[in-house]
Amino acid sequence: MRHPDKQAPLRSDAQRNRERILEVALAELTRSADAPLSAIAKKAGVGQGTFYRNFPSREALVLEVYRYEVRQVADTAAQLLRSRPPEVALREWMDRLAQYAMAKAGLANALREATTAPGTFKSIAHDLLVGAVTQLLEANERAGTIRPGVTPDDFMLAIAGLWQIDPRSDWQSRAGRLLDLVTAGLRAGAPR
């Protein structure tokens, strides 16, 4: 079986179906880890054949939902850097990462039930997120808006508290305070 990222490009209608399934699956699996696949297909407006051609098993669907969500977060970094100053892009991306962390927390049961392979989720997220963080940190270091020498690993450790926040709590204000502290720490010692 080929790796999902190495498949031939899908026709535009097939791609739209796939993305619609992933969007519905993210919402449904976040709400309920055991959401029936038939209900996800129905809400996405696709038939069972289309659904199973894209996702032959629950595990395949859950892993792709997770990969899809991580890719959305990672891609946001470059988009923000094209349209905003580096320091604004970094802070807005951190907010998007917090939203992702809460969605990931909601998906935790589905992820656990879908596979028992240790490290699967971390490995999916690691390269994509580190790539995004690297872009943002390098742009900010060039602009002089953060202290020099901050590595992606430093950044990921500094924001690790996001994954400790209960998504059923007032997570927005707690995440905001945490990310404001991290931002202040990144700015301390900046040349600008």
C-alpha atoms as one frame of an Amber mdcrd trajectory, in Angstrom:
protein
   0.000   0.000   0.000   1.330   3.398  -0.943   1.810   6.138   1.630  -1.148
   8.594   1.480   1.140  11.523   0.651   2.631   9.615  -2.327  -0.602   8.837
  -4.157  -1.336  10.169  -7.605  -3.289  13.460  -7.552  -7.058  13.006  -7.296
  -9.547  14.499  -9.748 -11.033  17.721  -8.383 -14.411  16.110  -7.570 -12.698
  13.166  -5.859 -10.523  15.606  -3.904 -13.600  17.571  -2.809 -15.287  14.339
  -1.659 -12.194  13.332   0.282 -11.889  16.735   1.963 -15.600  16.792   2.812
 -15.285  13.341   4.409 -12.273  14.520   6.432 -14.034  17.688   7.622 -17.129
  15.765   8.698 -15.020  13.011  10.272 -13.024  15.556  12.291 -16.217  17.038
  13.731 -17.911  13.683  14.327 -14.908  11.873  15.811 -14.126  14.842  18.042
 -17.711  14.678  19.315 -17.785  10.888  19.658 -14.849   8.497  19.240 -17.156
   5.708  18.106 -19.123   7.712  15.532 -20.360   5.212  12.919 -18.559   5.380
   9.596 -21.917   5.161   7.817 -23.080   8.325   9.612 -19.880  10.138   8.610
 -20.371   9.105   4.963 -24.005  10.218   5.016 -23.229  13.632   6.578 -20.425
  14.106   4.030 -22.912  13.391   1.263 -21.002  10.455  -0.227 -21.962   6.847
  -0.819 -20.438   3.894   1.015 -18.366   2.933  -2.052 -16.807   6.392  -2.300
 -16.210   6.431   1.431 -14.461   3.053   1.534 -12.414   3.775  -1.616 -10.944
   6.719   0.272 -10.794   5.138   3.726 -10.857   1.324   3.734 -10.882   1.131
   7.555 -11.617   3.171  10.678  -7.880   3.324  11.400  -7.161   4.740   7.932
  -9.832   7.411   8.429  -8.730   8.427  11.923  -5.056   8.636  10.975  -5.875
  10.679   7.886  -8.124  13.025   9.906  -5.229  13.589  12.268  -2.752  14.073
   9.397  -5.224  16.424   7.644  -5.624  18.570  10.758  -1.866  18.754  11.357
  -1.261  19.642   7.713  -3.842  22.454   7.955  -1.997  23.877  10.969   1.416
  23.540   9.331   0.282  25.130   6.048  -1.088  28.106   7.965   2.468  29.167
   8.886   3.488  29.938   5.293   0.140  31.610   4.562   0.507  33.886   7.584
   4.113  34.757   6.715   3.011  35.871   3.236   0.376  38.251   4.580   1.620
  39.491   7.956   4.771  40.730   9.660   6.748  37.790  11.137   5.919  38.542
  14.781   2.169  38.767  14.013   2.338  35.595  11.907   4.040  33.723  14.750
   1.487  34.773  17.364  -1.500  34.056  15.103  -0.020  30.665  14.259   0.359
  29.927  17.959  -3.373  30.613  18.388  -4.110  28.211  15.519  -1.874  25.626
  17.178  -3.884  26.009  20.387  -7.090  25.329  18.440  -5.411  22.258  16.970
  -4.326  21.091  20.434  -7.909  21.253  21.639  -9.170  19.349  18.570  -6.449
  16.763  19.122  -7.544  16.387  22.712 -11.089  15.777  21.501  -9.819  13.172
  19.051  -7.680  11.396  21.646 -10.150   8.564  22.276 -10.698   7.954  18.572
  -6.956   7.943  18.022  -6.405   5.468  20.852  -9.192   3.200  19.631  -8.086
   3.313  15.996  -4.553   2.087  16.510  -2.259   0.843  19.176   0.965   1.669
  17.334   2.977   3.780  19.781   4.315   7.048  18.447   2.129   6.983  15.321
   0.475  10.302  16.092   3.635  12.027  17.254   5.493  10.981  14.106   2.688
  12.277  11.853   2.677  15.656  13.563   6.361  16.119  14.284   7.805  16.825
  10.834   4.910  18.996   9.681   4.813  21.115  12.827   8.591  21.426  13.136
   8.725  22.592   9.516   6.129  25.276  10.221   7.831  26.372  13.447  11.185
  26.555  11.660   9.761  28.897   9.001   8.225  31.162  11.620  11.274  31.263
  13.897  13.678  31.923  11.012  11.507  34.770   9.677  11.318  36.326  13.144
  15.046  35.921  13.781  15.813  37.623  10.430  13.414  40.443  11.373  15.054
  40.779  14.801  11.744  40.242  16.623  12.804  37.226  18.722  15.949  36.358
  20.598  18.548  34.695  18.366  19.140  30.962  18.508  15.670  29.693  19.496
  15.318  26.208  18.033  12.099  24.469  17.002  12.658  22.029  19.882  12.960
  24.972  22.324   9.684  26.353  20.991   7.838  23.025  21.155   8.973  22.495
  24.746   7.899  26.027  25.680   4.373  25.485  24.370   4.005  21.914  25.645
   1.586  23.210  28.268  -1.062  23.539  25.543  -1.538  19.775  25.658  -2.212
  19.949  29.397  -5.219  22.248  29.060  -8.617  20.598  29.393 -10.553  21.326
  26.171 -13.800  21.337  28.186 -12.524  24.238  30.301 -12.123  27.905  29.382
  -9.223  26.809  27.212  -9.100  29.959  25.041  -8.140  32.278  27.898  -5.746
  29.742  29.458  -4.058  29.100  26.104  -3.925  32.831  25.407  -2.133  33.519
  28.694   0.333  30.688  28.090   1.072  31.825  24.552   1.457  35.457  25.682
   4.099  34.257  28.173   5.902  32.272  25.485   5.751  35.264  23.124   7.209
  37.573  25.813   9.992  35.036  26.401  10.786  34.853  22.684  10.954  38.655
  22.496  13.244  38.998  25.536  16.715  39.680  24.170  15.508  40.374  20.624
  17.762  42.848  18.768  14.808  45.028  17.738
